[in-house]
Amino acid sequence: MTDPARSTPVGFHDGELDVQLQAGVAMDAARLSGMLAPAQLRGGVARFLGERTFAAITARAKDGTLWVSPLTGPPGFLHVASPAALTVRALPAEGDPLHHLPAAQPAGLIVVEYATRRRLRINGTLSDTGSDGLRIDVEQAYGNCPQYIQSRQLHATPAGIPHREPVRIADTLAASDIGLIRRSDTFLIGTTHPTRGNDASHRGGPPGFVRVEDGRLWWPDYWGNNMFNTLGNLQADPTAALLFCDFTTGHTLHLSGLAALEWTRTGIPGDDDRTGRRVHFTPRHLVAGRPLPLQADAVTAAPDNPPLTDQPTAQ
């Protein structure tokens, strides 16, 4: 279905519909299809964006590789320029794989307020990049539930603290990367669709919910809103990007590669939320070491995190 006013596809695409059908939630998901209608950045949405200090963007680098990268700034760095346009007064930092981000491409943005466990997804077109920021022509903007968001109060890293570790570019995980992944309770995931563009989303759980085995990652899918935007994209295109942030040290780990949804028997070891679904990810490109200028001293686990039902395989 297409909205003739904007010539923008609305509703769920075939990949999302396929996963919804296989999960047995097609009727429940259909009730939410209106959330994907063309966006209007007004009222509470505009105020929410204007108060945030953290977002992550999914886009492609000049060589075509998909990445998801953090964008940070003081309140007001996300500015609603019009009901259908968002100005981001920040750029991916030097050393980030999206540092020289080309314009005229699809972009997905996830904006998270960790302290209150709120998030907003924005999808559209990156219409302009400049020395002082980005402009996104917004096609979709909708909130997601607070499930699995760990509560933490982010604050700017004190100025003058040196970061001596150089940025490392590789194609395989190092021991330090595996350690960061296994202690993480949060990551951001970027996916793409041939006609709907790029998307950024959040995943959270107890530390250890992302398993690392033989250089590959996997994590169980949890119960959510039944829209399956991320898994639906993976049905159409396995390209994916992950971003892990250590909010204590500021260390970041970017991964780009291929992901696939696996349907399993419900309740097997590792099926922590008993959905019978897990995602496998094979990294092909890695960028580690670029510091995040935000840190948090404490974290409160999300009350809905399911317990781990197995232990990660030792490396």
C-alpha positions as CSV (number, residue, x, y, z in Angstrom):
1,M,0.0,0.0,0.0
2,T,1.3,3.5,-0.9
3,D,0.3,6.9,0.5
4,P,-0.3,9.0,-2.6
5,A,0.6,12.2,-0.9
6,R,4.2,11.2,-0.3
7,S,4.6,8.2,-2.6
8,T,6.1,6.4,0.5
9,P,5.1,2.7,1.2
10,V,3.2,2.3,4.4
11,G,2.2,-0.8,6.3
12,F,4.3,-4.0,6.8
13,H,6.5,-5.4,4.0
14,D,6.7,-9.0,3.0
15,G,9.5,-9.9,5.3
16,E,7.7,-8.6,8.4
17,L,4.5,-10.3,7.3
18,D,6.3,-13.6,6.9
19,V,7.8,-13.5,10.4
20,Q,4.5,-12.4,11.9
21,L,2.7,-15.2,10.3
22,Q,5.2,-17.8,11.3
23,A,5.2,-16.5,14.9
24,G,1.4,-16.7,14.9
25,V,0.9,-13.0,15.7
26,A,-0.3,-11.7,12.3
27,M,-3.6,-10.4,13.7
28,D,-2.0,-8.7,16.7
29,A,0.6,-7.0,14.4
30,A,-2.0,-5.8,12.0
31,R,-3.5,-3.6,14.7
32,L,-0.2,-1.8,14.9
33,S,0.3,-1.1,11.2
34,G,-0.9,2.5,11.6
35,M,2.3,3.2,13.5
36,L,4.2,3.0,10.2
37,A,2.2,5.8,8.6
38,P,4.1,8.9,7.4
39,A,5.5,10.7,10.4
40,Q,4.7,14.1,11.9
41,L,7.4,15.3,14.3
42,R,5.1,17.4,16.6
43,G,4.2,17.9,20.2
44,G,5.6,15.3,22.6
45,V,7.8,13.7,19.9
46,A,9.6,17.0,19.2
47,R,10.1,17.6,22.9
48,F,11.4,14.1,23.4
49,L,14.0,14.6,20.6
50,G,15.0,18.0,21.8
51,E,15.9,16.7,25.3
52,R,18.0,13.7,24.3
53,T,21.8,13.3,24.3
54,F,22.2,9.9,22.6
55,A,21.1,8.4,19.3
56,A,22.4,5.8,16.8
57,I,22.2,5.9,13.1
58,T,22.2,3.0,10.5
59,A,23.7,3.9,7.2
60,R,26.3,2.8,4.6
61,A,29.9,4.0,4.4
62,K,31.4,5.2,1.2
63,D,32.4,1.6,0.3
64,G,28.8,0.4,0.8
65,T,29.3,-1.4,4.2
66,L,26.4,-1.1,6.6
67,W,27.2,0.2,10.0
68,V,25.3,1.5,13.1
69,S,27.1,4.3,14.8
70,P,26.5,6.6,17.9
71,L,25.5,10.2,17.6
72,T,25.9,12.3,20.8
73,G,25.5,15.9,21.9
74,P,24.0,18.2,24.5
75,P,20.2,18.5,24.7
76,G,19.0,20.2,21.5
77,F,21.5,18.5,19.2
78,L,18.5,16.7,17.7
79,H,16.4,19.5,16.3
80,V,13.0,19.2,14.6
81,A,13.4,21.5,11.6
82,S,9.9,20.7,10.3
83,P,7.2,18.1,10.9
84,A,9.0,15.9,8.4
85,A,12.7,16.8,8.8
86,L,15.2,16.3,11.6
87,T,18.5,18.1,11.9
88,V,21.2,16.3,13.8
89,R,23.9,18.7,15.1
90,A,26.5,16.1,15.3
91,L,28.5,13.7,13.1
92,P,30.0,10.3,13.6
93,A,33.4,10.9,15.2
94,E,36.8,10.6,13.7
95,G,37.7,6.9,13.7
96,D,34.1,5.8,13.5
97,P,33.3,3.7,10.4
98,L,30.6,6.3,9.4
99,H,32.9,9.3,9.9
100,H,32.7,10.3,6.2
101,L,29.0,9.5,5.9
102,P,27.7,10.1,2.3
103,A,24.3,11.7,1.8
104,A,21.5,10.7,-0.5
105,Q,20.9,7.4,1.1
106,P,18.4,5.7,3.5
107,A,19.0,6.2,7.2
108,G,17.5,4.7,10.3
109,L,17.8,6.4,13.7
110,I,17.1,5.0,17.2
111,V,16.9,7.6,19.9
112,V,17.1,6.3,23.5
113,E,16.6,7.8,26.9
114,Y,18.1,5.1,29.1
115,A,17.2,6.7,32.4
116,T,13.5,6.5,31.8
117,R,13.6,3.5,29.4
118,R,12.1,5.3,26.4
119,R,13.0,5.0,22.7
120,L,11.9,6.4,19.4
121,R,12.7,5.0,15.9
122,I,13.0,7.3,12.9
123,N,13.4,6.1,9.3
124,G,13.9,8.2,6.3
125,T,16.4,9.6,3.9
126,L,19.8,11.2,4.8
127,S,19.3,14.2,2.5
128,D,22.3,16.3,3.6
129,T,25.6,16.0,5.4
130,G,27.8,19.0,6.3
131,S,30.6,20.0,8.5
132,D,28.2,20.6,11.4
133,G,25.7,17.8,11.1
134,L,23.1,15.8,9.2
135,R,19.6,16.3,7.9
136,I,17.1,13.4,7.8
137,D,13.9,13.7,5.8
138,V,11.6,11.6,8.0
139,E,9.2,9.0,6.6
140,Q,8.4,7.1,9.8
141,A,8.7,7.9,13.5
142,Y,7.2,5.7,16.2
143,G,7.9,4.8,19.8
144,N,8.8,1.3,21.1
145,C,7.9,-0.2,24.5
146,P,10.4,0.1,27.4
147,Q,11.0,-3.6,27.5
148,Y,14.6,-4.8,28.1
149,I,16.1,-1.3,28.4
150,Q,18.5,-1.2,31.3
151,S,18.1,2.1,33.2
152,R,21.3,4.2,33.4
153,Q,21.9,7.9,33.7
154,L,24.3,8.9,31.0
155,H,26.6,11.9,31.5
156,A,29.3,13.5,29.4
157,T,32.8,12.1,29.9
158,P,34.9,14.6,31.8
159,A,37.1,16.7,29.5
160,G,40.8,16.0,29.5
161,I,40.6,12.2,30.2
162,P,43.0,10.7,27.7
163,H,42.0,7.7,25.5
164,R,45.2,5.9,24.7
165,E,43.9,2.8,22.9
166,P,44.0,3.2,19.1
167,V,41.2,2.4,16.8
168,R,41.5,-1.2,15.6
169,I,40.2,-2.4,12.3
170,A,39.9,-6.1,11.8
171,D,37.7,-8.9,10.4
172,T,37.8,-11.3,13.4
173,L,37.0,-10.9,17.1
174,A,39.8,-10.5,19.6
175,A,39.6,-11.7,23.2
176,S,38.8,-8.1,24.3
177,D,35.9,-7.9,21.9
178,I,34.5,-11.2,23.1
179,G,34.8,-9.9,26.7
180,L,32.9,-6.7,25.9
181,I,30.1,-8.6,24.1
182,R,29.7,-11.1,26.9
183,R,29.4,-8.5,29.7
184,S,27.1,-6.3,27.6
185,D,23.4,-5.8,28.6
186,T,22.6,-3.7,25.6
187,F,23.4,-3.4,21.9
188,L,22.1,-1.5,18.9
189,I,21.3,-3.3,15.6
190,G,21.1,-1.9,12.1
191,T,19.3,-3.7,9.3
192,T,18.2,-2.9,5.8
193,H,15.5,-3.6,3.2
194,P,15.7,-3.3,-0.6
195,T,12.8,-0.8,-0.8
196,R,12.1,0.4,2.7
197,G,15.7,1.5,3.6
198,N,17.7,1.2,6.7
199,D,16.5,0.8,10.3
200,A,18.1,1.0,13.8
201,S,16.8,-0.8,16.8
202,H,17.7,-1.7,20.4
203,R,18.3,-5.0,22.0
204,G,18.8,-5.6,25.7
205,G,18.9,-8.4,28.3
206,P,21.0,-9.6,31.2
207,P,24.8,-9.6,30.7
208,G,25.6,-12.8,28.8
209,F,22.4,-12.7,26.7
210,V,24.6,-12.4,23.6
211,R,26.6,-15.6,23.1
212,V,29.9,-15.9,21.3
213,E,30.8,-19.2,19.8
214,D,33.5,-19.9,17.2
215,G,33.8,-16.3,16.2
216,R,30.1,-15.9,15.6
217,L,27.4,-14.3,17.8
218,W,23.9,-15.4,18.6
219,W,21.1,-14.2,20.9
220,P,17.6,-15.3,21.7
221,D,14.7,-13.2,20.5
222,Y,12.4,-11.9,23.2
223,W,8.7,-11.3,23.2
224,G,8.0,-7.7,22.0
225,N,5.5,-5.7,20.1
226,N,5.0,-8.4,17.3
227,M,5.9,-6.0,14.5
228,F,9.2,-7.7,13.8
229,N,10.7,-4.8,11.9
230,T,14.3,-6.1,12.5
231,L,13.6,-9.7,11.8
232,G,11.4,-8.9,8.9
233,N,14.3,-6.9,7.3
234,L,16.6,-9.9,7.9
235,Q,14.2,-12.1,6.0
236,A,14.6,-9.9,3.0
237,D,18.3,-9.0,3.4
238,P,20.8,-10.6,5.8
239,T,23.0,-7.6,6.0
240,A,23.3,-6.3,9.6
241,A,25.4,-4.1,11.8
242,L,25.8,-4.2,15.6
243,L,27.1,-1.6,18.0
244,F,28.2,-2.5,21.5
245,C,29.0,0.3,24.0
246,D,30.6,-0.2,27.4
247,F,29.0,2.6,29.3
248,T,31.5,2.3,32.1
249,T,34.7,2.7,30.1
250,G,33.2,4.4,27.0
251,H,34.7,1.6,24.8
252,T,32.8,0.8,21.6
253,L,32.7,-2.1,19.2
254,H,31.2,-1.9,15.7
255,L,30.5,-5.0,13.8
256,S,29.2,-5.4,10.3
257,G,28.2,-8.8,8.7
258,L,25.4,-11.1,8.0
259,A,22.6,-12.3,10.3
260,A,19.9,-15.0,10.0
261,L,16.8,-15.9,12.0
262,E,16.6,-19.5,13.3
263,W,13.4,-21.1,14.5
264,T,14.1,-23.6,17.3
265,R,12.1,-25.8,19.6
266,T,10.6,-23.7,22.4
267,G,12.4,-23.9,25.7
268,I,15.6,-25.4,24.5
269,P,18.8,-24.2,26.4
270,G,19.4,-20.6,25.4
271,D,15.7,-19.9,24.5
272,D,15.6,-17.6,27.4
273,D,12.2,-16.0,26.7
274,R,10.7,-19.2,25.3
275,T,9.9,-17.7,21.8
276,G,11.6,-20.5,19.8
277,R,13.6,-17.8,17.9
278,R,17.2,-16.8,17.9
279,V,19.4,-14.7,15.6
280,H,22.9,-15.8,14.4
281,F,25.4,-13.1,13.3
282,T,28.6,-13.6,11.4
283,P,30.9,-10.6,11.6
284,R,32.8,-9.6,8.5
285,H,34.2,-6.2,9.5
286,L,35.1,-4.8,12.9
287,V,36.1,-1.4,14.2
288,A,37.0,-1.2,17.9
289,G,38.3,1.4,20.3
290,R,36.6,4.7,19.3
291,P,35.5,6.1,22.7
292,L,31.9,7.1,23.4
293,P,31.8,10.6,25.1
294,L,29.1,9.4,27.4
295,Q,29.4,7.2,30.5
296,A,27.2,5.9,33.3
297,D,28.3,5.0,36.8
298,A,25.4,2.7,37.7
299,V,22.8,0.5,36.0
300,T,19.4,-0.9,37.0
301,A,18.4,-4.0,35.1
302,A,15.2,-4.0,33.2
303,P,12.5,-5.8,35.3
304,D,11.4,-7.9,32.3
305,N,14.9,-9.4,31.5
306,P,14.5,-13.2,31.3
307,P,17.1,-15.2,33.1
308,L,19.8,-17.0,31.1
309,T,19.0,-20.7,30.5
310,D,22.5,-21.7,29.5
311,Q,26.1,-20.6,29.8
312,P,28.2,-19.2,27.0
313,T,30.7,-21.5,25.4
314,A,34.2,-20.8,26.6
315,Q,36.7,-19.7,23.9
